[in-house]
């Protein structure tokens, strides 16, 4: 129904700039990027641990 228009993003950017200021905004973005990288690597590790070839820890694997 409602889609984001370019002016919505512009208003959102202005609000962030006013709230955080131009000095703290790059640090906040950098911190968010690091957090997302860590989250992504943890999800990959979780998926690797749940690999179908790794059924030794599953008690129902011999059924």
CHARMM internal coordinates of N, CA and C (Angstrom, degrees):
IC EDIT
DIST 1 N 1 CA 1.4406
DIST 1 CA 1 C 1.5272
ANGL 1 N 1 CA 1 C 110.17
DIST 1 C 2 N 1.3254
ANGL 1 CA 1 C 2 N 115.26
DIHE 1 N 1 CA 1 C 2 N -76.56
DIST 2 N 2 CA 1.4598
ANGL 1 C 2 N 2 CA 119.29
DIHE 1 CA 1 C 2 N 2 CA 178.93
DIST 2 CA 2 C 1.5140
ANGL 2 N 2 CA 2 C 109.09
DIHE 1 C 2 N 2 CA 2 C -91.05
DIST 2 C 3 N 1.3043
ANGL 2 CA 2 C 3 N 115.07
DIHE 2 N 2 CA 2 C 3 N 128.57
DIST 3 N 3 CA 1.4672
ANGL 2 C 3 N 3 CA 118.79
DIHE 2 CA 2 C 3 N 3 CA 177.30
DIST 3 CA 3 C 1.5197
ANGL 3 N 3 CA 3 C 108.88
DIHE 2 C 3 N 3 CA 3 C -116.13
DIST 3 C 4 N 1.3054
ANGL 3 CA 3 C 4 N 114.53
DIHE 3 N 3 CA 3 C 4 N 156.51
DIST 4 N 4 CA 1.4563
ANGL 3 C 4 N 4 CA 119.35
DIHE 3 CA 3 C 4 N 4 CA 178.58
DIST 4 CA 4 C 1.5186
ANGL 4 N 4 CA 4 C 109.82
DIHE 3 C 4 N 4 CA 4 C -73.82
DIST 4 C 5 N 1.2603
ANGL 4 CA 4 C 5 N 115.34
DIHE 4 N 4 CA 4 C 5 N 128.84
DIST 5 N 5 CA 1.4570
ANGL 4 C 5 N 5 CA 121.95
DIHE 4 CA 4 C 5 N 5 CA 176.24
DIST 5 CA 5 C 1.5280
ANGL 5 N 5 CA 5 C 108.01
DIHE 4 C 5 N 5 CA 5 C -100.66
DIST 5 C 6 N 1.3193
ANGL 5 CA 5 C 6 N 117.75
DIHE 5 N 5 CA 5 C 6 N 160.97
DIST 6 N 6 CA 1.4730
ANGL 5 C 6 N 6 CA 119.35
DIHE 5 CA 5 C 6 N 6 CA 179.30
DIST 6 CA 6 C 1.5280
ANGL 6 N 6 CA 6 C 113.46
DIHE 5 C 6 N 6 CA 6 C -57.33
DIST 6 C 7 N 1.3132
ANGL 6 CA 6 C 7 N 117.58
DIHE 6 N 6 CA 6 C 7 N -32.58
DIST 7 N 7 CA 1.4613
ANGL 6 C 7 N 7 CA 118.37
DIHE 6 CA 6 C 7 N 7 CA -179.20
DIST 7 CA 7 C 1.5151
ANGL 7 N 7 CA 7 C 111.64
DIHE 6 C 7 N 7 CA 7 C -72.95
DIST 7 C 8 N 1.3476
ANGL 7 CA 7 C 8 N 117.77
DIHE 7 N 7 CA 7 C 8 N -24.36
DIST 8 N 8 CA 1.4646
ANGL 7 C 8 N 8 CA 120.50
DIHE 7 CA 7 C 8 N 8 CA 173.79
DIST 8 CA 8 C 1.5292
ANGL 8 N 8 CA 8 C 109.98
DIHE 7 C 8 N 8 CA 8 C -63.27
DIST 8 C 9 N 1.3235
ANGL 8 CA 8 C 9 N 115.32
DIHE 8 N 8 CA 8 C 9 N -45.17
DIST 9 N 9 CA 1.4631
ANGL 8 C 9 N 9 CA 119.86
DIHE 8 CA 8 C 9 N 9 CA 179.57
DIST 9 CA 9 C 1.5179
ANGL 9 N 9 CA 9 C 111.20
DIHE 8 C 9 N 9 CA 9 C -65.14
DIST 9 C 10 N 1.3309
ANGL 9 CA 9 C 10 N 117.41
DIHE 9 N 9 CA 9 C 10 N -35.78
DIST 10 N 10 CA 1.4567
ANGL 9 C 10 N 10 CA 121.28
DIHE 9 CA 9 C 10 N 10 CA 178.00
DIST 10 CA 10 C 1.5195
ANGL 10 N 10 CA 10 C 110.85
DIHE 9 C 10 N 10 CA 10 C -65.15
DIST 10 C 11 N 1.3181
ANGL 10 CA 10 C 11 N 117.22
DIHE 10 N 10 CA 10 C 11 N -43.37
DIST 11 N 11 CA 1.4652
ANGL 10 C 11 N 11 CA 121.24
DIHE 10 CA 10 C 11 N 11 CA 178.06
DIST 11 CA 11 C 1.5268
ANGL 11 N 11 CA 11 C 109.83
DIHE 10 C 11 N 11 CA 11 C -63.94
DIST 11 C 12 N 1.3131
ANGL 11 CA 11 C 12 N 117.11
DIHE 11 N 11 CA 11 C 12 N -42.34
DIST 12 N 12 CA 1.4659
ANGL 11 C 12 N 12 CA 121.13
DIHE 11 CA 11 C 12 N 12 CA 178.42
DIST 12 CA 12 C 1.5250
ANGL 12 N 12 CA 12 C 111.31
DIHE 11 C 12 N 12 CA 12 C -62.14
DIST 12 C 13 N 1.3247
ANGL 12 CA 12 C 13 N 117.21
DIHE 12 N 12 CA 12 C 13 N -41.30
DIST 13 N 13 CA 1.4633
ANGL 12 C 13 N 13 CA 120.97
DIHE 12 CA 12 C 13 N 13 CA 178.34
DIST 13 CA 13 C 1.5275
ANGL 13 N 13 CA 13 C 111.13
DIHE 12 C 13 N 13 CA 13 C -64.51
DIST 13 C 14 N 1.3121
ANGL 13 CA 13 C 14 N 117.18
DIHE 13 N 13 CA 13 C 14 N -39.76
DIST 14 N 14 CA 1.4705
ANGL 13 C 14 N 14 CA 120.91
DIHE 13 CA 13 C 14 N 14 CA 178.42
DIST 14 CA 14 C 1.5202
ANGL 14 N 14 CA 14 C 110.60
DIHE 13 C 14 N 14 CA 14 C -65.51
DIST 14 C 15 N 1.3201
ANGL 14 CA 14 C 15 N 117.23
DIHE 14 N 14 CA 14 C 15 N -40.50
DIST 15 N 15 CA 1.4676
ANGL 14 C 15 N 15 CA 120.85
DIHE 14 CA 14 C 15 N 15 CA 179.10
DIST 15 CA 15 C 1.5339
ANGL 15 N 15 CA 15 C 109.98
DIHE 14 C 15 N 15 CA 15 C -63.32
DIST 15 C 16 N 1.3308
ANGL 15 CA 15 C 16 N 117.13
DIHE 15 N 15 CA 15 C 16 N -44.41
DIST 16 N 16 CA 1.4674
ANGL 15 C 16 N 16 CA 119.78
DIHE 15 CA 15 C 16 N 16 CA 177.82
DIST 16 CA 16 C 1.5238
ANGL 16 N 16 CA 16 C 111.14
DIHE 15 C 16 N 16 CA 16 C -62.70
DIST 16 C 17 N 1.3107
ANGL 16 CA 16 C 17 N 116.69
DIHE 16 N 16 CA 16 C 17 N -40.47
DIST 17 N 17 CA 1.4587
ANGL 16 C 17 N 17 CA 120.14
DIHE 16 CA 16 C 17 N 17 CA 179.95
DIST 17 CA 17 C 1.5188
ANGL 17 N 17 CA 17 C 111.38
DIHE 16 C 17 N 17 CA 17 C -64.20
DIST 17 C 18 N 1.3280
ANGL 17 CA 17 C 18 N 116.78
DIHE 17 N 17 CA 17 C 18 N -39.53
DIST 18 N 18 CA 1.4655
ANGL 17 C 18 N 18 CA 120.50
DIHE 17 CA 17 C 18 N 18 CA 178.82
DIST 18 CA 18 C 1.5268
ANGL 18 N 18 CA 18 C 110.96
DIHE 17 C 18 N 18 CA 18 C -70.26
DIST 18 C 19 N 1.3223
ANGL 18 CA 18 C 19 N 117.02
DIHE 18 N 18 CA 18 C 19 N -42.00
DIST 19 N 19 CA 1.4629
ANGL 18 C 19 N 19 CA 120.31
DIHE 18 CA 18 C 19 N 19 CA -177.75
DIST 19 CA 19 C 1.5249
ANGL 19 N 19 CA 19 C 112.63
DIHE 18 C 19 N 19 CA 19 C -69.00
DIST 19 C 20 N 1.3153
ANGL 19 CA 19 C 20 N 116.88
DIHE 19 N 19 CA 19 C 20 N -45.53
DIST 20 N 20 CA 1.4556
ANGL 19 C 20 N 20 CA 119.98
DIHE 19 CA 19 C 20 N 20 CA -172.62
DIST 20 CA 20 C 1.5198
ANGL 20 N 20 CA 20 C 113.62
DIHE 19 C 20 N 20 CA 20 C -98.80
DIST 20 C 21 N 1.2959
ANGL 20 CA 20 C 21 N 117.76
DIHE 20 N 20 CA 20 C 21 N -18.85
DIST 21 N 21 CA 1.4590
ANGL 20 C 21 N 21 CA 120.11
DIHE 20 CA 20 C 21 N 21 CA -177.94
DIST 21 CA 21 C 1.5102
ANGL 21 N 21 CA 21 C 111.55
DIHE 20 C 21 N 21 CA 21 C 79.94
DIST 21 C 22 N 1.3109
ANGL 21 CA 21 C 22 N 116.29
DIHE 21 N 21 CA 21 C 22 N 159.26
DIST 22 N 22 CA 1.4593
ANGL 21 C 22 N 22 CA 119.87
DIHE 21 CA 21 C 22 N 22 CA -175.36
DIST 22 CA 22 C 1.5249
ANGL 22 N 22 CA 22 C 112.32
DIHE 21 C 22 N 22 CA 22 C -74.47
DIST 22 C 23 N 1.3199
ANGL 22 CA 22 C 23 N 118.28
DIHE 22 N 22 CA 22 C 23 N -19.19
DIST 23 N 23 CA 1.4655
ANGL 22 C 23 N 23 CA 120.22
DIHE 22 CA 22 C 23 N 23 CA -179.19
DIST 23 CA 23 C 1.5222
ANGL 23 N 23 CA 23 C 112.27
DIHE 22 C 23 N 23 CA 23 C -82.36
DIST 23 C 24 N 1.3233
ANGL 23 CA 23 C 24 N 117.29
DIHE 23 N 23 CA 23 C 24 N -37.81
DIST 24 N 24 CA 1.4627
ANGL 23 C 24 N 24 CA 119.94
DIHE 23 CA 23 C 24 N 24 CA -176.79
DIST 24 CA 24 C 1.5190
ANGL 24 N 24 CA 24 C 112.89
DIHE 23 C 24 N 24 CA 24 C -87.25
DIST 24 C 25 N 1.3276
ANGL 24 CA 24 C 25 N 118.51
DIHE 24 N 24 CA 24 C 25 N -17.11
DIST 25 N 25 CA 1.4561
ANGL 24 C 25 N 25 CA 121.08
DIHE 24 CA 24 C 25 N 25 CA -176.11
DIST 25 CA 25 C 1.5292
ANGL 25 N 25 CA 25 C 112.88
DIHE 24 C 25 N 25 CA 25 C -62.95
DIST 25 C 26 N 1.3445
ANGL 25 CA 25 C 26 N 121.21
DIHE 25 N 25 CA 25 C 26 N -46.26
DIST 26 N 26 CA 1.4779
ANGL 25 C 26 N 26 CA 119.03
DIHE 25 CA 25 C 26 N 26 CA 177.89
DIST 26 CA 26 C 1.5304
ANGL 26 N 26 CA 26 C 113.02
DIHE 25 C 26 N 26 CA 26 C -63.10
DIST 26 C 27 N 1.3201
ANGL 26 CA 26 C 27 N 117.05
DIHE 26 N 26 CA 26 C 27 N -37.40
DIST 27 N 27 CA 1.4684
ANGL 26 C 27 N 27 CA 119.56
DIHE 26 CA 26 C 27 N 27 CA 177.94
DIST 27 CA 27 C 1.5232
ANGL 27 N 27 CA 27 C 111.02
DIHE 26 C 27 N 27 CA 27 C -65.80
DIST 27 C 28 N 1.3147
ANGL 27 CA 27 C 28 N 116.62
DIHE 27 N 27 CA 27 C 28 N -39.04
DIST 28 N 28 CA 1.4635
ANGL 27 C 28 N 28 CA 120.77
DIHE 27 CA 27 C 28 N 28 CA 178.68
DIST 28 CA 28 C 1.5268
ANGL 28 N 28 CA 28 C 110.48
DIHE 27 C 28 N 28 CA 28 C -66.13
DIST 28 C 29 N 1.3172
ANGL 28 CA 28 C 29 N 117.12
DIHE 28 N 28 CA 28 C 29 N -42.03
DIST 29 N 29 CA 1.4673
ANGL 28 C 29 N 29 CA 120.66
DIHE 28 CA 28 C 29 N 29 CA 178.75
DIST 29 CA 29 C 1.5219
ANGL 29 N 29 CA 29 C 110.96
DIHE 28 C 29 N 29 CA 29 C -65.07
DIST 29 C 30 N 1.3273
ANGL 29 CA 29 C 30 N 116.98
DIHE 29 N 29 CA 29 C 30 N -40.23
DIST 30 N 30 CA 1.4666
ANGL 29 C 30 N 30 CA 120.99
DIHE 29 CA 29 C 30 N 30 CA 178.47
DIST 30 CA 30 C 1.5268
ANGL 30 N 30 CA 30 C 110.79
DIHE 29 C 30 N 30 CA 30 C -63.88
DIST 30 C 31 N 1.3136
ANGL 30 CA 30 C 31 N 116.03
DIHE 30 N 30 CA 30 C 31 N -42.38
DIST 31 N 31 CA 1.4589
ANGL 30 C 31 N 31 CA 120.91
DIHE 30 CA 30 C 31 N 31 CA 179.09
DIST 31 CA 31 C 1.5318
ANGL 31 N 31 CA 31 C 110.99
DIHE 30 C 31 N 31 CA 31 C -65.02
DIST 31 C 32 N 1.3160
ANGL 31 CA 31 C 32 N 116.75
DIHE 31 N 31 CA 31 C 32 N -40.67
DIST 32 N 32 CA 1.4598
ANGL 31 C 32 N 32 CA 120.68
DIHE 31 CA 31 C 32 N 32 CA 177.60
DIST 32 CA 32 C 1.5282
ANGL 32 N 32 CA 32 C 110.56
DIHE 31 C 32 N 32 CA 32 C -63.49
DIST 32 C 33 N 1.3226
ANGL 32 CA 32 C 33 N 117.15
DIHE 32 N 32 CA 32 C 33 N -41.37
DIST 33 N 33 CA 1.4636
ANGL 32 C 33 N 33 CA 120.89
DIHE 32 CA 32 C 33 N 33 CA 177.97
DIST 33 CA 33 C 1.5147
ANGL 33 N 33 CA 33 C 112.18
DIHE 32 C 33 N 33 CA 33 C -62.12
DIST 33 C 34 N 1.3322
ANGL 33 CA 33 C 34 N 117.09
DIHE 33 N 33 CA 33 C 34 N -42.55
DIST 34 N 34 CA 1.4618
ANGL 33 C 34 N 34 CA 120.43
DIHE 33 CA 33 C 34 N 34 CA 177.31
DIST 34 CA 34 C 1.5230
ANGL 34 N 34 CA 34 C 111.29
DIHE 33 C 34 N 34 CA 34 C -62.74
DIST 34 C 35 N 1.3211
ANGL 34 CA 34 C 35 N 115.70
DIHE 34 N 34 CA 34 C 35 N -42.67
DIST 35 N 35 CA 1.4624
ANGL 34 C 35 N 35 CA 119.82
DIHE 34 CA 34 C 35 N 35 CA -179.75
DIST 35 CA 35 C 1.5214
ANGL 35 N 35 CA 35 C 110.98
DIHE 34 C 35 N 35 CA 35 C -63.35
DIST 35 C 36 N 1.3234
ANGL 35 CA 35 C 36 N 117.02
DIHE 35 N 35 CA 35 C 36 N -41.63
DIST 36 N 36 CA 1.4637
ANGL 35 C 36 N 36 CA 119.92
DIHE 35 CA 35 C 36 N 36 CA 178.80
DIST 36 CA 36 C 1.5238
ANGL 36 N 36 CA 36 C 111.48
DIHE 35 C 36 N 36 CA 36 C -66.39
DIST 36 C 37 N 1.3442
ANGL 36 CA 36 C 37 N 117.17
DIHE 36 N 36 CA 36 C 37 N -36.98
DIST 37 N 37 CA 1.4610
ANGL 36 C 37 N 37 CA 120.49
DIHE 36 CA 36 C 37 N 37 CA 176.90
DIST 37 CA 37 C 1.5203
ANGL 37 N 37 CA 37 C 111.11
DIHE 36 C 37 N 37 CA 37 C -63.47
DIST 37 C 38 N 1.3221
ANGL 37 CA 37 C 38 N 116.99
DIHE 37 N 37 CA 37 C 38 N -43.40
DIST 38 N 38 CA 1.4681
ANGL 37 C 38 N 38 CA 121.22
DIHE 37 CA 37 C 38 N 38 CA 178.89
DIST 38 CA 38 C 1.5166
ANGL 38 N 38 CA 38 C 110.10
DIHE 37 C 38 N 38 CA 38 C -64.33
DIST 38 C 39 N 1.3295
ANGL 38 CA 38 C 39 N 116.84
DIHE 38 N 38 CA 38 C 39 N -44.12
DIST 39 N 39 CA 1.4645
ANGL 38 C 39 N 39 CA 121.21
DIHE 38 CA 38 C 39 N 39 CA 179.36
DIST 39 CA 39 C 1.5301
ANGL 39 N 39 CA 39 C 110.50
DIHE 38 C 39 N 39 CA 39 C -61.04
DIST 39 C 40 N 1.3314
ANGL 39 CA 39 C 40 N 117.03
DIHE 39 N 39 CA 39 C 40 N -43.02
DIST 40 N 40 CA 1.4578
ANGL 39 C 40 N 40 CA 120.99
DIHE 39 CA 39 C 40 N 40 CA -179.84
DIST 40 CA 40 C 1.5250
ANGL 40 N 40 CA 40 C 111.05
DIHE 39 C 40 N 40 CA 40 C -63.69
DIST 40 C 41 N 1.3339
ANGL 40 CA 40 C 41 N 117.59
DIHE 40 N 40 CA 40 C 41 N -42.10
DIST 41 N 41 CA 1.4601
ANGL 40 C 41 N 41 CA 119.74
DIHE 40 CA 40 C 41 N 41 CA -179.99
DIST 41 CA 41 C 1.5233
ANGL 41 N 41 CA 41 C 111.22
DIHE 40 C 41 N 41 CA 41 C -67.54
DIST 41 C 42 N 1.3271
ANGL 41 CA 41 C 42 N 117.68
DIHE 41 N 41 CA 41 C 42 N -35.83
DIST 42 N 42 CA 1.4611
ANGL 41 C 42 N 42 CA 120.32
DIHE 41 CA 41 C 42 N 42 CA 177.16
DIST 42 CA 42 C 1.5269
ANGL 42 N 42 CA 42 C 111.24
DIHE 41 C 42 N 42 CA 42 C -66.51
DIST 42 C 43 N 1.3117
ANGL 42 CA 42 C 43 N 117.60
DIHE 42 N 42 CA 42 C 43 N -39.20
DIST 43 N 43 CA 1.4694
ANGL 42 C 43 N 43 CA 121.12
DIHE 42 CA 42 C 43 N 43 CA 177.38
DIST 43 CA 43 C 1.5309
ANGL 43 N 43 CA 43 C 110.06
DIHE 42 C 43 N 43 CA 43 C -64.50
DIST 43 C 44 N 1.3327
ANGL 43 CA 43 C 44 N 117.24
DIHE 43 N 43 CA 43 C 44 N -40.34
DIST 44 N 44 CA 1.4642
ANGL 43 C 44 N 44 CA 120.14
DIHE 43 CA 43 C 44 N 44 CA 177.83
DIST 44 CA 44 C 1.5189
ANGL 44 N 44 CA 44 C 111.16
DIHE 43 C 44 N 44 CA 44 C -64.15
DIST 44 C 45 N 1.3252
ANGL 44 CA 44 C 45 N 117.49
DIHE 44 N 44 CA 44 C 45 N -40.78
DIST 45 N 45 CA 1.4654
ANGL 44 C 45 N 45 CA 120.94
DIHE 44 CA 44 C 45 N 45 CA 177.01
DIST 45 CA 45 C 1.5253
ANGL 45 N 45 CA 45 C 110.83
DIHE 44 C 45 N 45 CA 45 C -63.78
DIST 45 C 46 N 1.3157
ANGL 45 CA 45 C 46 N 116.84
DIHE 45 N 45 CA 45 C 46 N -40.30
DIST 46 N 46 CA 1.4636
ANGL 45 C 46 N 46 CA 121.19
DIHE 45 CA 45 C 46 N 46 CA 178.93
DIST 46 CA 46 C 1.5208
ANGL 46 N 46 CA 46 C 110.24
DIHE 45 C 46 N 46 CA 46 C -63.29
DIST 46 C 47 N 1.3298
ANGL 46 CA 46 C 47 N 116.67
DIHE 46 N 46 CA 46 C 47 N -43.56
DIST 47 N 47 CA 1.4660
ANGL 46 C 47 N 47 CA 120.39
DIHE 46 CA 46 C 47 N 47 CA 178.80
DIST 47 CA 47 C 1.5198
ANGL 47 N 47 CA 47 C 111.34
DIHE 46 C 47 N 47 CA 47 C -66.25
DIST 47 C 48 N 1.3251
ANGL 47 CA 47 C 48 N 116.70
DIHE 47 N 47 CA 47 C 48 N -35.42
DIST 48 N 48 CA 1.4650
ANGL 47 C 48 N 48 CA 119.99
DIHE 47 CA 47 C 48 N 48 CA 179.16
DIST 48 CA 48 C 1.5283
ANGL 48 N 48 CA 48 C 110.14
DIHE 47 C 48 N 48 CA 48 C -68.82
DIST 48 C 49 N 1.3456
ANGL 48 CA 48 C 49 N 116.93
DIHE 48 N 48 CA 48 C 49 N -36.45
DIST 49 N 49 CA 1.4580
ANGL 48 C 49 N 49 CA 120.46
DIHE 48 CA 48 C 49 N 49 CA 178.65
DIST 49 CA 49 C 1.5250
ANGL 49 N 49 CA 49 C 111.85
DIHE 48 C 49 N 49 CA 49 C -69.45
DIST 49 C 50 N 1.3176
ANGL 49 CA 49 C 50 N 117.03
DIHE 49 N 49 CA 49 C 50 N -28.96
DIST 50 N 50 CA 1.4638
ANGL 49 C 50 N 50 CA 120.94
DIHE 49 CA 49 C 50 N 50 CA -179.50
DIST 50 CA 50 C 1.5207
ANGL 50 N 50 CA 50 C 111.84
DIHE 49 C 50 N 50 CA 50 C -93.23
DIST 50 C 51 N 1.3169
ANGL 50 CA 50 C 51 N 117.01
DIHE 50 N 50 CA 50 C 51 N 20.53
DIST 51 N 51 CA 1.4541
ANGL 50 C 51 N 51 CA 122.95
DIHE 50 CA 50 C 51 N 51 CA 179.35
DIST 51 CA 51 C 1.5317
ANGL 51 N 51 CA 51 C 109.49
DIHE 50 C 51 N 51 CA 51 C -59.14
DIST 51 C 52 N 1.3457
ANGL 51 CA 51 C 52 N 118.50
DIHE 51 N 51 CA 51 C 52 N 136.87
DIST 52 N 52 CA 1.4770
ANGL 51 C 52 N 52 CA 120.50
DIHE 51 CA 51 C 52 N 52 CA -179.04
DIST 52 CA 52 C 1.5214
ANGL 52 N 52 CA 52 C 113.09
DIHE 51 C 52 N 52 CA 52 C -58.83
DIST 52 C 53 N 1.3101
ANGL 52 CA 52 C 53 N 120.25
DIHE 52 N 52 CA 52 C 53 N -25.34
DIST 53 N 53 CA 1.4593
ANGL 52 C 53 N 53 CA 122.48
DIHE 52 CA 52 C 53 N 53 CA 178.17
DIST 53 CA 53 C 1.5136
ANGL 53 N 53 CA 53 C 112.00
DIHE 52 C 53 N 53 CA 53 C -74.90
DIST 53 C 54 N 1.3034
ANGL 53 CA 53 C 54 N 118.37
DIHE 53 N 53 CA 53 C 54 N -13.05
DIST 54 N 54 CA 1.4590
ANGL 53 C 54 N 54 CA 123.56
DIHE 53 CA 53 C 54 N 54 CA -177.78
DIST 54 CA 54 C 1.5290
ANGL 54 N 54 CA 54 C 109.48
DIHE 53 C 54 N 54 CA 54 C -104.09
DIST 54 C 55 N 1.3344
ANGL 54 CA 54 C 55 N 116.38
DIHE 54 N 54 CA 54 C 55 N 69.08
DIST 55 N 55 CA 1.4674
ANGL 54 C 55 N 55 CA 119.96
DIHE 54 CA 54 C 55 N 55 CA -177.08
DIST 55 CA 55 C 1.5189
ANGL 55 N 55 CA 55 C 112.15
DIHE 54 C 55 N 55 CA 55 C -103.71
DIST 55 C 56 N 1.3146
ANGL 55 CA 55 C 56 N 118.81
DIHE 55 N 55 CA 55 C 56 N 14.48
DIST 56 N 56 CA 1.4613
ANGL 55 C 56 N 56 CA 120.80
DIHE 55 CA 55 C 56 N 56 CA -179.25
DIST 56 CA 56 C 1.5186
ANGL 56 N 56 CA 56 C 111.77
DIHE 55 C 56 N 56 CA 56 C -66.42
DIST 56 C 57 N 1.3303
ANGL 56 CA 56 C 57 N 117.05
DIHE 56 N 56 CA 56 C 57 N -32.85
DIST 57 N 57 CA 1.4560
ANGL 56 C 57 N 57 CA 119.43
DIHE 56 CA 56 C 57 N 57 CA -177.74
DIST 57 CA 57 C 1.5273
ANGL 57 N 57 CA 57 C 112.19
DIHE 56 C 57 N 57 CA 57 C -84.76
DIST 57 C 58 N 1.3359
ANGL 57 CA 57 C 58 N 117.70
DIHE 57 N 57 CA 57 C 58 N -7.49
DIST 58 N 58 CA 1.4569
ANGL 57 C 58 N 58 CA 120.93
DIHE 57 CA 57 C 58 N 58 CA -179.65
DIST 58 CA 58 C 1.5263
ANGL 58 N 58 CA 58 C 109.38
DIHE 57 C 58 N 58 CA 58 C -89.43
DIST 58 C 59 N 1.3435
ANGL 58 CA 58 C 59 N 118.24
DIHE 58 N 58 CA 58 C 59 N 115.71
DIST 59 N 59 CA 1.4634
ANGL 58 C 59 N 59 CA 119.52
DIHE 58 CA 58 C 59 N 59 CA -178.43
DIST 59 CA 59 C 1.5245
ANGL 59 N 59 CA 59 C 113.43
DIHE 58 C 59 N 59 CA 59 C -66.85
DIST 59 C 60 N 1.3144
ANGL 59 CA 59 C 60 N 118.34
DIHE 59 N 59 CA 59 C 60 N -20.00
DIST 60 N 60 CA 1.4694
ANGL 59 C 60 N 60 CA 121.87
DIHE 59 CA 59 C 60 N 60 CA -178.49
DIST 60 CA 60 C 1.5284
ANGL 60 N 60 CA 60 C 112.02
DIHE 59 C 60 N 60 CA 60 C -94.97
DIST 60 C 61 N 1.3228
ANGL 60 CA 60 C 61 N 118.43
DIHE 60 N 60 CA 60 C 61 N 10.20
DIST 61 N 61 CA 1.4649
ANGL 60 C 61 N 61 CA 120.85
DIHE 60 CA 60 C 61 N 61 CA -173.99
DIST 61 CA 61 C 1.5406
ANGL 61 N 61 CA 61 C 111.83
DIHE 60 C 61 N 61 CA 61 C -73.11
DIST 61 C 62 N 1.3318
ANGL 61 CA 61 C 62 N 119.31
DIHE 61 N 61 CA 61 C 62 N -23.23
DIST 62 N 62 CA 1.4599
ANGL 61 C 62 N 62 CA 119.93
DIHE 61 CA 61 C 62 N 62 CA -178.02
DIST 62 CA 62 C 1.5087
ANGL 62 N 62 CA 62 C 112.10
DIHE 61 C 62 N 62 CA 62 C -88.14
DIST 62 C 63 N 1.2811
ANGL 62 CA 62 C 63 N 119.28
DIHE 62 N 62 CA 62 C 63 N 2.53
DIST 63 N 63 CA 1.4777
ANGL 62 C 63 N 63 CA 121.39
DIHE 62 CA 62 C 63 N 63 CA 178.58
DIST 63 CA 63 C 1.4838
ANGL 63 N 63 CA 63 C 111.86
DIHE 62 C 63 N 63 CA 63 C -87.71
END
COOR INIT
IC SEED 1 N 1 CA 1 C
IC BUILD
